[in-house]
Amino acid sequence: MDSYQKFEDAIVEHWEAQGTSSVRRPYWSDAGEPLLEIPLLEKLLTVAVRDGSSAQSGSLAKALDMWVAEELRAAGFDAQSVWPRLVRPRVLDPSVLRFIGSLDARTAEKC
């Protein structure tokens, strides 16, 4: 398990409870303002604090990283280009994904 896994789990749980995902939810209000998912931020920060990690562990920063990435995906940025990604590997250059996509299915699966 990587250090982002607990946040990934919380994000998946959050969207499953709402029956949607960050990329399917409306992001802009009729007034043109972003509809930020503050309850998700609160949940992620709670996860970071609840596990007892110190401020120096980076847990709060990782929670914020994951939330900002979710907001960017919701705003329409390419989900594979926003880091940290929701799933492992958290950071993956889009050119690597394009290369893997150019391979035959059997070789791509091994990659």
C-alpha positions, 0 to 999 in steps of 0.5 A, spaced: 500 500 500 502 506 498 501 513 502 496 515 498 492 509 498 487 511 504 486 517 500 484 513 494 479 509 498 476 515 501 475 518 494 472 512 491 467 511 498 465 518 497 463 518 490 460 511 491 456 514 496 453 519 491 453 515 485 457 519 481 464 521 480 469 527 479 468 527 472 461 526 471 459 531 476 457 538 474 463 543 476 461 550 474 455 553 477 450 557 472 453 563 475 460 561 472 463 559 479 466 552 481 462 548 485 468 545 489 467 538 493 468 541 500 465 535 503 470 531 500 476 535 502 473 535 509 473 527 509 480 527 506 483 531 511 479 527 517 483 521 514 489 525 514 488 527 522 485 520 524 491 516 522 495 520 527 500 522 522 505 528 524 504 534 520 511 532 518 509 526 515 506 529 509 499 526 510 495 533 510 499 535 504 497 528 500 490 529 502 490 536 499 494 534 493 488 528 492 483 533 493 486 538 488 487 533 483 480 531 483 477 538 482 482 538 476 479 532 473 472 535 475 474 541 471 475 537 465 483 536 465 485 529 462 484 524 468 491 521 466 495 527 466 493 530 473 497 528 478 497 524 483 492 520 479 487 516 483 490 509 482 497 507 482 502 509 479 500 516 481 505 519 477 505 517 469 507 521 464 502 521 458 507 520 453 508 513 456 501 512 456 501 513 449 506 509 448 503 503 451 497 505 447 500 503 441 502 496 443 499 490 441 494 488 447 498 482 450 504 487 450 501 493 453 498 488 459 505 486 461 507 494 461 
